[in-house]
Amino acid sequence: MTEAEAQECINEVLKEYPDLTANGFAYKPKYRYPDGHVHGSISPQGFIAVVEWLLNYDAFDRRKTINTSTGSYGWKHRVERDTKQYISNGDFICGALYLKYSMQRMPNSPNAYFNLRKETSHALYK
């Protein structure tokens, strides 16, 4: 996937989730500029890394239920560890949404849960 193709995919996700930023979901008014736009862009490079990692991680062998033991911020660290590149929380969320993972937003948080296989947070840093 080229960066231009990745940007098209990102734009597709942002049409459905316009409050998704590089930091995750904009859940407080301070995350919005006066004109209503949210700050921080999803990175095409980060998006590509997340999509490739997710395809290798579970090859679409997904849980039927949402995994609430690890949120998007924890998963983004797992991708960073495995790919050796910076991934934003928003990059992870956008990649997972693009691949049609089921999502549950965390209340009052920029993070989300997904139907990824179980991973405990302490295992993320082994």
A tleap script that builds the chain and sets N, CA, C and O, in Angstrom:
source leaprc.protein.ff14SB
mol = sequence {
  NMET THR GLU ALA GLU ALA GLN GLU CYS ILE
  ASN GLU VAL LEU LYS GLU TYR PRO ASP LEU
  THR ALA ASN GLY PHE ALA TYR LYS PRO LYS
  TYR ARG TYR PRO ASP GLY HIE VAL HIE GLY
  SER ILE SER PRO GLN GLY PHE ILE ALA VAL
  VAL GLU TRP LEU LEU ASN TYR ASP ALA PHE
  ASP ARG ARG LYS THR ILE ASN THR SER THR
  GLY SER TYR GLY TRP LYS HIE ARG VAL GLU
  ARG ASP THR LYS GLN TYR ILE SER ASN GLY
  ASP PHE ILE CYS GLY ALA LEU TYR LEU LYS
  TYR SER MET GLN ARG MET PRO ASN SER PRO
  ASN ALA TYR PHE ASN LEU ARG LYS GLU THR
  SER HIE ALA LEU TYR CLYS
}
set mol.1.N position { 0.851 -1.175 0.000 }
set mol.1.CA position { 0.000 0.000 0.000 }
set mol.1.C position { 0.895 1.235 0.000 }
set mol.1.O position { 1.816 1.347 0.809 }
set mol.2.N position { 0.616 2.148 -0.905 }
set mol.2.CA position { 1.375 3.396 -0.955 }
set mol.2.C position { 0.822 4.370 0.085 }
set mol.2.O position { -0.260 4.158 0.633 }
set mol.3.N position { 1.568 5.429 0.347 }
set mol.3.CA position { 1.077 6.431 1.292 }
set mol.3.C position { -0.163 7.128 0.755 }
set mol.3.O position { -1.058 7.476 1.525 }
set mol.4.N position { -0.227 7.335 -0.552 }
set mol.4.CA position { -1.412 7.961 -1.149 }
set mol.4.C position { -2.637 7.059 -0.985 }
set mol.4.O position { -3.727 7.540 -0.674 }
set mol.5.N position { -2.459 5.763 -1.194 }
set mol.5.CA position { -3.557 4.814 -1.001 }
set mol.5.C position { -3.963 4.773 0.471 }
set mol.5.O position { -5.149 4.703 0.793 }
set mol.6.N position { -2.968 4.818 1.361 }
set mol.6.CA position { -3.253 4.820 2.796 }
set mol.6.C position { -4.066 6.058 3.170 }
set mol.6.O position { -5.003 5.972 3.964 }
set mol.7.N position { -3.706 7.207 2.600 }
set mol.7.CA position { -4.431 8.437 2.917 }
set mol.7.C position { -5.884 8.339 2.468 }
set mol.7.O position { -6.775 8.842 3.152 }
set mol.8.N position { -6.134 7.701 1.333 }
set mol.8.CA position { -7.513 7.499 0.876 }
set mol.8.C position { -8.280 6.622 1.866 }
set mol.8.O position { -9.445 6.889 2.162 }
set mol.9.N position { -7.627 5.577 2.375 }
set mol.9.CA position { -8.258 4.691 3.361 }
set mol.9.C position { -8.540 5.442 4.654 }
set mol.9.O position { -9.603 5.288 5.255 }
set mol.10.N position { -7.580 6.253 5.076 }
set mol.10.CA position { -7.745 7.070 6.283 }
set mol.10.C position { -8.944 8.002 6.111 }
set mol.10.O position { -9.785 8.111 7.003 }
set mol.11.N position { -9.017 8.668 4.972 }
set mol.11.CA position { -10.125 9.592 4.706 }
set mol.11.C position { -11.470 8.875 4.744 }
set mol.11.O position { -12.470 9.435 5.194 }
set mol.12.N position { -11.487 7.640 4.272 }
set mol.12.CA position { -12.705 6.820 4.293 }
set mol.12.C position { -13.162 6.596 5.739 }
set mol.12.O position { -14.345 6.731 6.050 }
set mol.13.N position { -12.221 6.254 6.612 }
set mol.13.CA position { -12.552 6.032 8.029 }
set mol.13.C position { -12.995 7.336 8.673 }
set mol.13.O position { -13.949 7.352 9.451 }
set mol.14.N position { -12.301 8.443 8.351 }
set mol.14.CA position { -12.617 9.732 8.974 }
set mol.14.C position { -13.991 10.254 8.577 }
set mol.14.O position { -14.569 11.067 9.298 }
set mol.15.N position { -14.519 9.809 7.456 }
set mol.15.CA position { -15.887 10.203 7.086 }
set mol.15.C position { -16.882 9.676 8.112 }
set mol.15.O position { -17.848 10.356 8.458 }
set mol.16.N position { -16.643 8.468 8.594 }
set mol.16.CA position { -17.533 7.870 9.586 }
set mol.16.C position { -17.190 8.305 11.010 }
set mol.16.O position { -18.065 8.355 11.874 }
set mol.17.N position { -15.917 8.618 11.253 }
set mol.17.CA position { -15.453 9.001 12.595 }
set mol.17.C position { -14.692 10.330 12.503 }
set mol.17.O position { -13.469 10.338 12.642 }
set mol.18.N position { -15.383 11.447 12.273 }
set mol.18.CA position { -14.699 12.729 12.088 }
set mol.18.C position { -13.987 13.248 13.332 }
set mol.18.O position { -13.160 14.155 13.236 }
set mol.19.N position { -14.296 12.683 14.497 }
set mol.19.CA position { -13.638 13.124 15.729 }
set mol.19.C position { -12.402 12.295 16.060 }
set mol.19.O position { -11.869 12.394 17.165 }
set mol.20.N position { -11.941 11.478 15.114 }
set mol.20.CA position { -10.730 10.683 15.331 }
set mol.20.C position { -9.510 11.530 14.988 }
set mol.20.O position { -9.404 12.075 13.889 }
set mol.21.N position { -8.597 11.631 15.941 }
set mol.21.CA position { -7.367 12.407 15.773 }
set mol.21.C position { -6.174 11.485 15.970 }
set mol.21.O position { -6.338 10.297 16.250 }
set mol.22.N position { -4.977 12.034 15.824 }
set mol.22.CA position { -3.774 11.255 16.095 }
set mol.22.C position { -3.755 10.773 17.545 }
set mol.22.O position { -3.204 9.712 17.837 }
set mol.23.N position { -4.350 11.540 18.448 }
set mol.23.CA position { -4.377 11.175 19.863 }
set mol.23.C position { -5.459 10.156 20.193 }
set mol.23.O position { -5.467 9.602 21.292 }
set mol.24.N position { -6.346 9.907 19.288 }
set mol.24.CA position { -7.504 9.047 19.534 }
set mol.24.C position { -8.755 9.864 19.297 }
set mol.24.O position { -8.736 10.821 18.522 }
set mol.25.N position { -9.840 9.500 19.953 }
set mol.25.CA position { -11.090 10.234 19.778 }
set mol.25.C position { -11.068 11.530 20.573 }
set mol.25.O position { -10.688 11.545 21.744 }
set mol.26.N position { -11.478 12.615 19.930 }
set mol.26.CA position { -11.556 13.916 20.595 }
set mol.26.C position { -12.791 13.906 21.477 }
set mol.26.O position { -13.915 14.024 20.987 }
set mol.27.N position { -12.582 13.767 22.769 }
set mol.27.CA position { -13.709 13.639 23.689 }
set mol.27.C position { -13.926 14.874 24.544 }
set mol.27.O position { -14.875 14.919 25.326 }
set mol.28.N position { -13.071 15.873 24.415 }
set mol.28.CA position { -13.212 17.112 25.158 }
set mol.28.C position { -13.169 18.267 24.173 }
set mol.28.O position { -12.493 18.182 23.148 }
set mol.29.N position { -13.882 19.345 24.470 }
set mol.29.CA position { -13.882 20.484 23.549 }
set mol.29.C position { -12.490 21.044 23.255 }
set mol.29.O position { -12.274 21.612 22.184 }
set mol.30.N position { -11.541 20.897 24.184 }
set mol.30.CA position { -10.206 21.456 23.957 }
set mol.30.C position { -9.498 20.808 22.762 }
set mol.30.O position { -8.535 21.368 22.240 }
set mol.31.N position { -9.964 19.639 22.329 }
set mol.31.CA position { -9.353 18.971 21.198 }
set mol.31.C position { -9.825 19.537 19.860 }
set mol.31.O position { -9.353 19.110 18.806 }
set mol.32.N position { -10.742 20.483 19.896 }
set mol.32.CA position { -11.271 21.037 18.655 }
set mol.32.C position { -10.789 22.480 18.477 }
set mol.32.O position { -10.721 23.263 19.425 }
set mol.33.N position { -10.462 22.792 17.237 }
set mol.33.CA position { -10.143 24.169 16.897 }
set mol.33.C position { -11.450 24.956 16.835 }
set mol.33.O position { -12.524 24.362 16.737 }
set mol.34.N position { -11.370 26.292 16.892 }
set mol.34.CA position { -12.607 27.081 16.837 }
set mol.34.C position { -13.465 26.791 15.598 }
set mol.34.O position { -14.687 26.928 15.651 }
set mol.35.N position { -12.840 26.394 14.494 }
set mol.35.CA position { -13.625 26.117 13.279 }
set mol.35.C position { -14.246 24.719 13.304 }
set mol.35.O position { -14.914 24.328 12.347 }
set mol.36.N position { -14.033 23.950 14.398 }
set mol.36.CA position { -14.655 22.646 14.528 }
set mol.36.C position { -13.767 21.477 14.133 }
set mol.36.O position { -14.105 20.327 14.415 }
set mol.37.N position { -12.642 21.745 13.487 }
set mol.37.CA position { -11.751 20.662 13.084 }
set mol.37.C position { -10.977 20.151 14.296 }
set mol.37.O position { -10.677 20.904 15.222 }
set mol.38.N position { -10.666 18.885 14.274 }
set mol.38.CA position { -9.887 18.293 15.357 }
set mol.38.C position { -8.413 18.323 14.992 }
set mol.38.O position { -8.057 18.336 13.814 }
set mol.39.N position { -7.560 18.335 16.003 }
set mol.39.CA position { -6.125 18.449 15.727 }
set mol.39.C position { -5.445 17.096 15.645 }
set mol.39.O position { -5.933 16.101 16.180 }
set mol.40.N position { -4.328 17.078 14.978 }
set mol.40.CA position { -3.522 15.874 14.874 }
set mol.40.C position { -4.023 14.949 13.788 }
set mol.40.O position { -5.154 14.466 13.844 }
set mol.41.N position { -3.196 14.708 12.815 }
set mol.41.CA position { -3.587 13.872 11.686 }
set mol.41.C position { -3.121 12.445 11.864 }
set mol.41.O position { -2.095 12.183 12.491 }
set mol.42.N position { -3.881 11.534 11.310 }
set mol.42.CA position { -3.482 10.133 11.260 }
set mol.42.C position { -2.347 10.037 10.249 }
set mol.42.O position { -2.443 10.605 9.161 }
set mol.43.N position { -1.292 9.339 10.586 }
set mol.43.CA position { -0.115 9.215 9.725 }
set mol.43.C position { -0.288 8.062 8.740 }
set mol.43.O position { -0.578 6.942 9.159 }
set mol.44.N position { -0.116 8.310 7.443 }
set mol.44.CA position { -0.173 7.194 6.483 }
set mol.44.C position { 0.842 6.096 6.802 }
set mol.44.O position { 0.538 4.912 6.657 }
set mol.45.N position { 2.046 6.482 7.237 }
set mol.45.CA position { 3.061 5.486 7.574 }
set mol.45.C position { 2.629 4.645 8.771 }
set mol.45.O position { 2.772 3.422 8.767 }
set mol.46.N position { 2.101 5.309 9.791 }
set mol.46.CA position { 1.623 4.598 10.969 }
set mol.46.C position { 0.425 3.716 10.639 }
set mol.46.O position { 0.331 2.584 11.114 }
set mol.47.N position { -0.485 4.234 9.829 }
set mol.47.CA position { -1.660 3.479 9.409 }
set mol.47.C position { -1.249 2.199 8.684 }
set mol.47.O position { -1.779 1.125 8.968 }
set mol.48.N position { -0.306 2.315 7.750 }
set mol.48.CA position { 0.169 1.142 7.000 }
set mol.48.C position { 0.776 0.111 7.957 }
set mol.48.O position { 0.513 -1.086 7.839 }
set mol.49.N position { 1.589 0.586 8.903 }
set mol.49.CA position { 2.223 -0.329 9.858 }
set mol.49.C position { 1.171 -1.063 10.685 }
set mol.49.O position { 1.301 -2.262 10.929 }
set mol.50.N position { 0.136 -0.356 11.113 }
set mol.50.CA position { -0.926 -0.966 11.917 }
set mol.50.C position { -1.689 -2.006 11.094 }
set mol.50.O position { -1.924 -3.118 11.566 }
set mol.51.N position { -2.072 -1.651 9.875 }
set mol.51.CA position { -2.824 -2.578 9.026 }
set mol.51.C position { -2.009 -3.843 8.782 }
set mol.51.O position { -2.533 -4.950 8.904 }
set mol.52.N position { -0.743 -3.690 8.441 }
set mol.52.CA position { 0.108 -4.864 8.198 }
set mol.52.C position { 0.262 -5.694 9.465 }
set mol.52.O position { 0.210 -6.923 9.418 }
set mol.53.N position { 0.450 -5.020 10.600 }
set mol.53.CA position { 0.616 -5.738 11.867 }
set mol.53.C position { -0.649 -6.505 12.220 }
set mol.53.O position { -0.583 -7.670 12.612 }
set mol.54.N position { -1.805 -5.855 12.083 }
set mol.54.CA position { -3.063 -6.522 12.411 }
set mol.54.C position { -3.311 -7.725 11.504 }
set mol.54.O position { -3.784 -8.763 11.967 }
set mol.55.N position { -3.000 -7.595 10.234 }
set mol.55.CA position { -3.180 -8.721 9.314 }
set mol.55.C position { -2.281 -9.893 9.690 }
set mol.55.O position { -2.672 -11.051 9.547 }
set mol.56.N position { -1.085 -9.595 10.167 }
set mol.56.CA position { -0.174 -10.649 10.607 }
set mol.56.C position { -0.519 -11.164 11.993 }
set mol.56.O position { -0.277 -12.332 12.295 }
set mol.57.N position { -1.083 -10.308 12.843 }
set mol.57.CA position { -1.359 -10.676 14.227 }
set mol.57.C position { -2.453 -11.722 14.323 }
set mol.57.O position { -2.294 -12.732 15.009 }
set mol.58.N position { -3.572 -11.483 13.632 }
set mol.58.CA position { -4.677 -12.428 13.801 }
set mol.58.C position { -5.208 -13.023 12.507 }
set mol.58.O position { -6.041 -13.930 12.540 }
set mol.59.N position { -4.742 -12.530 11.377 }
set mol.59.CA position { -5.189 -13.054 10.083 }
set mol.59.C position { -6.714 -13.239 10.068 }
set mol.59.O position { -7.222 -14.234 9.550 }
set mol.60.N position { -7.421 -12.285 10.634 }
set mol.60.CA position { -8.883 -12.261 10.685 }
set mol.60.C position { -9.481 -13.355 11.571 }
set mol.60.O position { -10.668 -13.661 11.458 }
set mol.61.N position { -8.677 -13.940 12.442 }
set mol.61.CA position { -9.183 -14.877 13.442 }
set mol.61.C position { -9.531 -14.051 14.675 }
set mol.61.O position { -8.777 -14.017 15.648 }
set mol.62.N position { -10.673 -13.391 14.620 }
set mol.62.CA position { -11.038 -12.408 15.639 }
set mol.62.C position { -11.941 -12.986 16.713 }
set mol.62.O position { -12.640 -13.981 16.521 }
set mol.63.N position { -11.891 -12.320 17.843 }
set mol.63.CA position { -12.838 -12.637 18.909 }
set mol.63.C position { -14.239 -12.260 18.458 }
set mol.63.O position { -14.415 -11.394 17.601 }
set mol.64.N position { -15.228 -12.912 19.039 }
set mol.64.CA position { -16.612 -12.546 18.763 }
set mol.64.C position { -17.046 -11.380 19.646 }
set mol.64.O position { -17.989 -10.661 19.318 }
set mol.65.N position { -16.350 -11.199 20.770 }
set mol.65.CA position { -16.695 -10.140 21.710 }
set mol.65.C position { -15.566 -9.119 21.797 }
set mol.65.O position { -14.432 -9.385 21.400 }
set mol.66.N position { -15.896 -7.967 22.316 }
set mol.66.CA position { -14.913 -6.903 22.523 }
set mol.66.C position { -13.989 -7.294 23.671 }
set mol.66.O position { -14.447 -7.755 24.717 }
set mol.67.N position { -12.696 -7.110 23.473 }
set mol.67.CA position { -11.690 -7.380 24.503 }
set mol.67.C position { -11.491 -6.110 25.325 }
set mol.67.O position { -10.926 -5.137 24.825 }
set mol.68.N position { -11.941 -6.104 26.562 }
set mol.68.CA position { -11.800 -4.916 27.408 }
set mol.68.C position { -10.591 -5.007 28.335 }
set mol.68.O position { -10.452 -4.187 29.243 }
set mol.69.N position { -9.721 -5.981 28.124 }
set mol.69.CA position { -8.533 -6.081 28.972 }
set mol.69.C position { -7.405 -5.184 28.464 }
set mol.69.O position { -6.528 -4.801 29.238 }
set mol.70.N position { -7.417 -4.848 27.183 }
set mol.70.CA position { -6.386 -3.973 26.612 }
set mol.70.C position { -7.054 -3.020 25.635 }
set mol.70.O position { -7.789 -3.442 24.743 }
set mol.71.N position { -6.792 -1.739 25.810 }
set mol.71.CA position { -7.367 -0.729 24.928 }
set mol.71.C position { -6.427 -0.360 23.797 }
set mol.71.O position { -5.321 -0.890 23.683 }
set mol.72.N position { -6.883 0.545 22.978 }
set mol.72.CA position { -6.114 0.964 21.797 }
set mol.72.C position { -4.736 1.508 22.169 }
set mol.72.O position { -3.769 1.293 21.437 }
set mol.73.N position { -4.638 2.204 23.292 }
set mol.73.CA position { -3.336 2.762 23.671 }
set mol.73.C position { -2.343 1.655 24.007 }
set mol.73.O position { -1.163 1.762 23.675 }
set mol.74.N position { -2.801 0.611 24.652 }
set mol.74.CA position { -1.932 -0.532 24.932 }
set mol.74.C position { -1.541 -1.257 23.659 }
set mol.74.O position { -0.386 -1.653 23.495 }
set mol.75.N position { -2.508 -1.436 22.746 }
set mol.75.CA position { -2.215 -2.123 21.485 }
set mol.75.C position { -1.240 -1.328 20.635 }
set mol.75.O position { -0.393 -1.908 19.956 }
set mol.76.N position { -1.351 0.000 20.664 }
set mol.76.CA position { -0.428 0.808 19.865 }
set mol.76.C position { 1.006 0.595 20.342 }
set mol.76.O position { 1.936 0.610 19.536 }
set mol.77.N position { 1.189 0.398 21.639 }
set mol.77.CA position { 2.532 0.118 22.161 }
set mol.77.C position { 3.031 -1.242 21.686 }
set mol.77.O position { 4.220 -1.410 21.414 }
set mol.78.N position { 2.137 -2.199 21.588 }
set mol.78.CA position { 2.524 -3.523 21.081 }
set mol.78.C position { 2.999 -3.421 19.632 }
set mol.78.O position { 3.999 -4.031 19.254 }
set mol.79.N position { 2.272 -2.645 18.826 }
set mol.79.CA position { 2.675 -2.454 17.426 }
set mol.79.C position { 4.020 -1.749 17.368 }
set mol.79.O position { 4.884 -2.134 16.581 }
set mol.80.N position { 4.210 -0.733 18.181 }
set mol.80.CA position { 5.494 -0.013 18.215 }
set mol.80.C position { 6.637 -0.958 18.553 }
set mol.80.O position { 7.689 -0.932 17.913 }
set mol.81.N position { 6.421 -1.791 19.563 }
set mol.81.CA position { 7.461 -2.737 19.965 }
set mol.81.C position { 7.812 -3.680 18.822 }
set mol.81.O position { 8.987 -3.932 18.558 }
set mol.82.N position { 6.807 -4.194 18.154 }
set mol.82.CA position { 7.032 -5.175 17.096 }
set mol.82.C position { 7.558 -4.566 15.797 }
set mol.82.O position { 8.324 -5.210 15.081 }
set mol.83.N position { 7.158 -3.341 15.488 }
set mol.83.CA position { 7.561 -2.720 14.218 }
set mol.83.C position { 8.741 -1.770 14.365 }
set mol.83.O position { 9.335 -1.354 13.371 }
set mol.84.N position { 9.079 -1.428 15.603 }
set mol.84.CA position { 10.190 -0.493 15.871 }
set mol.84.C position { 9.952 0.887 15.235 }
set mol.84.O position { 10.889 1.555 14.798 }
set mol.85.N position { 8.674 1.293 15.197 }
set mol.85.CA position { 8.371 2.634 14.698 }
set mol.85.C position { 7.250 3.237 15.535 }
set mol.85.O position { 6.442 2.521 16.128 }
set mol.86.N position { 7.218 4.575 15.573 }
set mol.86.CA position { 6.199 5.269 16.347 }
set mol.86.C position { 4.836 5.066 15.699 }
set mol.86.O position { 4.689 5.193 14.483 }
set mol.87.N position { 3.848 4.752 16.519 }
set mol.87.CA position { 2.464 4.600 16.098 }
set mol.87.C position { 1.618 5.430 17.052 }
set mol.87.O position { 1.744 5.284 18.268 }
set mol.88.N position { 0.771 6.286 16.533 }
set mol.88.CA position { -0.109 7.051 17.421 }
set mol.88.C position { -1.331 6.202 17.779 }
set mol.88.O position { -1.656 5.232 17.094 }
set mol.89.N position { -1.988 6.584 18.849 }
set mol.89.CA position { -3.226 5.931 19.253 }
set mol.89.C position { -4.242 6.006 18.108 }
set mol.89.O position { -4.936 5.032 17.817 }
set mol.90.N position { -4.319 7.177 17.462 }
set mol.90.CA position { -5.235 7.351 16.341 }
set mol.90.C position { -4.870 6.482 15.150 }
set mol.90.O position { -5.754 5.979 14.457 }
set mol.91.N position { -3.567 6.297 14.901 }
set mol.91.CA position { -3.133 5.398 13.816 }
set mol.91.C position { -3.683 4.002 14.064 }
set mol.91.O position { -4.197 3.352 13.153 }
set mol.92.N position { -3.567 3.542 15.328 }
set mol.92.CA position { -4.033 2.195 15.646 }
set mol.92.C position { -5.543 2.095 15.470 }
set mol.92.O position { -6.037 1.169 14.826 }
set mol.93.N position { -6.270 3.038 16.037 }
set mol.93.CA position { -7.736 3.005 15.948 }
set mol.93.C position { -8.174 3.041 14.488 }
set mol.93.O position { -9.046 2.272 14.082 }
set mol.94.N position { -7.580 3.921 13.707 }
set mol.94.CA position { -7.950 4.060 12.302 }
set mol.94.C position { -7.692 2.769 11.528 }
set mol.94.O position { -8.534 2.339 10.739 }
set mol.95.N position { -6.538 2.155 11.749 }
set mol.95.CA position { -6.213 0.904 11.069 }
set mol.95.C position { -7.179 -0.204 11.427 }
set mol.95.O position { -7.611 -0.963 10.560 }
set mol.96.N position { -7.520 -0.301 12.711 }
set mol.96.CA position { -8.448 -1.342 13.160 }
set mol.96.C position { -9.848 -1.100 12.587 }
set mol.96.O position { -10.523 -2.044 12.175 }
set mol.97.N position { -10.279 0.152 12.560 }
set mol.97.CA position { -11.588 0.454 11.995 }
set mol.97.C position { -11.615 0.183 10.493 }
set mol.97.O position { -12.607 -0.321 9.968 }
set mol.98.N position { -10.540 0.513 9.814 }
set mol.98.CA position { -10.471 0.249 8.374 }
set mol.98.C position { -10.616 -1.245 8.079 }
set mol.98.O position { -11.258 -1.635 7.104 }
set mol.99.N position { -10.013 -2.073 8.930 }
set mol.99.CA position { -10.095 -3.524 8.756 }
set mol.99.C position { -11.385 -4.108 9.336 }
set mol.99.O position { -11.550 -5.326 9.407 }
set mol.100.N position { -12.292 -3.229 9.746 }
set mol.100.CA position { -13.635 -3.618 10.196 }
set mol.100.C position { -13.656 -4.408 11.503 }
set mol.100.O position { -14.510 -5.273 11.700 }
set mol.101.N position { -12.703 -4.104 12.401 }
set mol.101.CA position { -12.788 -4.674 13.737 }
set mol.101.C position { -13.978 -4.048 14.446 }
set mol.101.O position { -14.315 -2.892 14.192 }
set mol.102.N position { -14.611 -4.796 15.326 }
set mol.102.CA position { -15.669 -4.250 16.162 }
set mol.102.C position { -15.016 -3.369 17.210 }
set mol.102.O position { -13.950 -3.696 17.732 }
set mol.103.N position { -15.663 -2.243 17.518 }
set mol.103.CA position { -15.079 -1.284 18.441 }
set mol.103.C position { -16.085 -0.857 19.491 }
set mol.103.O position { -17.289 -0.790 19.243 }
set mol.104.N position { -15.557 -0.570 20.673 }
set mol.104.CA position { -16.331 0.050 21.746 }
set mol.104.C position { -15.494 1.203 22.267 }
set mol.104.O position { -14.386 0.999 22.763 }
set mol.105.N position { -16.017 2.404 22.157 }
set mol.105.CA position { -15.277 3.557 22.668 }
set mol.105.C position { -15.294 3.547 24.188 }
set mol.105.O position { -16.294 3.188 24.810 }
set mol.106.N position { -14.160 3.951 24.781 }
set mol.106.CA position { -14.095 4.086 26.235 }
set mol.106.C position { -14.722 5.444 26.588 }
set mol.106.O position { -14.399 6.455 25.965 }
set mol.107.N position { -15.612 5.468 27.581 }
set mol.107.CA position { -16.228 6.742 27.948 }
set mol.107.C position { -15.200 7.731 28.483 }
set mol.107.O position { -14.273 7.355 29.200 }
set mol.108.N position { -15.377 8.995 28.128 }
set mol.108.CA position { -14.504 10.078 28.595 }
set mol.108.C position { -13.033 9.773 28.376 }
set mol.108.O position { -12.201 10.031 29.245 }
set mol.109.N position { -12.717 9.226 27.217 }
set mol.109.CA position { -11.349 8.810 26.909 }
set mol.109.C position { -11.132 8.881 25.402 }
set mol.109.O position { -12.080 8.744 24.629 }
set mol.110.N position { -9.892 9.093 24.987 }
set mol.110.CA position { -9.595 9.047 23.554 }
set mol.110.C position { -9.428 7.613 23.038 }
set mol.110.O position { -9.254 7.406 21.837 }
set mol.111.N position { -9.478 6.630 23.932 }
set mol.111.CA position { -9.176 5.241 23.610 }
set mol.111.C position { -10.410 4.423 23.259 }
set mol.111.O position { -11.545 4.852 23.468 }
set mol.112.N position { -10.159 3.233 22.721 }
set mol.112.CA position { -11.241 2.325 22.345 }
set mol.112.C position { -10.799 0.888 22.584 }
set mol.112.O position { -9.606 0.587 22.644 }
set mol.113.N position { -11.781 0.015 22.720 }
set mol.113.CA position { -11.552 -1.419 22.808 }
set mol.113.C position { -11.938 -2.047 21.472 }
set mol.113.O position { -12.793 -1.527 20.755 }
set mol.114.N position { -11.299 -3.167 21.148 }
set mol.114.CA position { -11.590 -3.870 19.906 }
set mol.114.C position { -11.740 -5.360 20.172 }
set mol.114.O position { -11.423 -5.842 21.259 }
set mol.115.N position { -12.219 -6.075 19.183 }
set mol.115.CA position { -12.374 -7.527 19.303 }
set mol.115.C position { -11.096 -8.252 18.876 }
set mol.115.O position { -11.128 -9.182 18.071 }
set mol.116.N position { -9.982 -7.803 19.431 }
set mol.116.CA position { -8.696 -8.465 19.226 }
set mol.116.C position { -8.553 -9.605 20.223 }
set mol.116.O position { -9.153 -9.591 21.297 }
set mol.117.N position { -7.747 -10.591 19.845 }
set mol.117.CA position { -7.483 -11.700 20.761 }
set mol.117.C position { -6.974 -11.180 22.091 }
set mol.117.O position { -6.362 -10.114 22.169 }
set mol.118.N position { -7.238 -11.949 23.133 }
set mol.118.CA position { -6.869 -11.510 24.479 }
set mol.118.C position { -5.369 -11.313 24.628 }
set mol.118.O position { -4.561 -12.154 24.234 }
set mol.119.N position { -5.039 -10.198 25.199 }
set mol.119.CA position { -3.641 -9.826 25.464 }
set mol.119.C position { -3.665 -9.050 26.769 }
set mol.119.O position { -4.342 -8.026 26.854 }
set mol.120.N position { -2.960 -9.496 27.770 }
set mol.120.CA position { -2.944 -8.747 29.024 }
set mol.120.C position { -1.933 -7.620 28.914 }
set mol.120.O position { -0.925 -7.747 28.219 }
set mol.121.N position { -2.202 -6.532 29.591 }
set mol.121.CA position { -1.357 -5.355 29.457 }
set mol.121.C position { 0.081 -5.639 29.886 }
set mol.121.O position { 1.008 -5.073 29.306 }
set mol.122.N position { 0.297 -6.504 30.890 }
set mol.122.CA position { 1.675 -6.776 31.312 }
set mol.122.C position { 2.448 -7.520 30.219 }
set mol.122.O position { 3.676 -7.443 30.182 }
set mol.123.N position { 1.762 -8.229 29.341 }
set mol.123.CA position { 2.441 -8.964 28.279 }
set mol.123.C position { 2.910 -8.048 27.161 }
set mol.123.O position { 3.711 -8.458 26.321 }
set mol.124.N position { 2.424 -6.817 27.140 }
set mol.124.CA position { 2.772 -5.899 26.057 }
set mol.124.C position { 4.241 -5.510 26.093 }
set mol.124.O position { 4.796 -5.129 25.062 }
set mol.125.N position { 4.873 -5.593 27.227 }
set mol.125.CA position { 6.228 -5.085 27.347 }
set mol.125.C position { 7.259 -6.178 27.557 }
set mol.125.O position { 8.378 -5.890 27.980 }
set mol.126.N position { 6.913 -7.420 27.274 }
set mol.126.CA position { 7.861 -8.530 27.409 }
set mol.126.C position { 8.802 -8.566 26.244 }
set mol.126.O position { 9.674 -9.433 26.180 }
savepdb mol mol.pdb
quit
